[in-house]
């Protein structure tokens, strides 16, 4: 089983790692979101925390109850530009991301009328902006940047999505192929999440020094920005995001065919 290695995943897996009642249920490995998706595609993993865009592309089923989402600003998905957003022609994207790359394209196309050429790159802001008009940072790399202190235009893509749709933005879910989706596992994942949320201070105390973040940033990020437990609007949001993504891809195919 594969889980995302970013800070925002820690509460989801905290019970699986630390709760005596849940430890050792799964063989848990960690990777960036795109690598988790690839492990499910190859069969290396049966279940994983999967980017929502890959859930759609691979036709995976997902467990309800919990995942990684936001409602409004998310803080860890930042589009940073040297030029006005409507003039972005090249966008350097974090090579570990897929859902956020599609989200950036949706926002730029639907709100700013542009669909830039994408350049995959390791998450290094200076290098990315040396190659492209704008850069997309996600996860821990984005948390290392303070948008308030950047002399560049910045969009929080969680905030932009909620302004566009009125819905939460769901970034990742526990998912797998149909034969591996067993209902009891869904309760295990939800219990692990709730165990993590009940031990936020333990998480802050461990993860802040391990990742080189101030404790206040970790605490605020996990309690203010990231939403872990899902309700009906989150499932609507998943469907809405996938519809926007499919519509964008159809438009591009038609444009090429013309």
Secondary structure as UniProt FT lines:
FT   STRAND          2..4
FT   HELIX           7..9
FT   HELIX           10..18
FT   TURN            20..24
FT   STRAND          29..31
FT   HELIX           33..42
FT   STRAND          47..51
FT   HELIX           52..57
FT   TURN            58..59
FT   STRAND          61..70
FT   STRAND          77..81
FT   HELIX           85..87
FT   STRAND          90..94
FT   TURN            95..96
FT   HELIX           99..112
FT   STRAND          117..121
FT   HELIX           125..131
FT   STRAND          134..138
FT   HELIX           139..143
FT   HELIX           147..149
FT   STRAND          153..156
FT   HELIX           157..165
FT   STRAND          169..176
FT   HELIX           178..180
FT   HELIX           183..197
FT   TURN            198..199
FT   HELIX           200..211
FT   HELIX           215..220
FT   HELIX           221..225
FT   STRAND          227..229
FT   HELIX           232..257
//
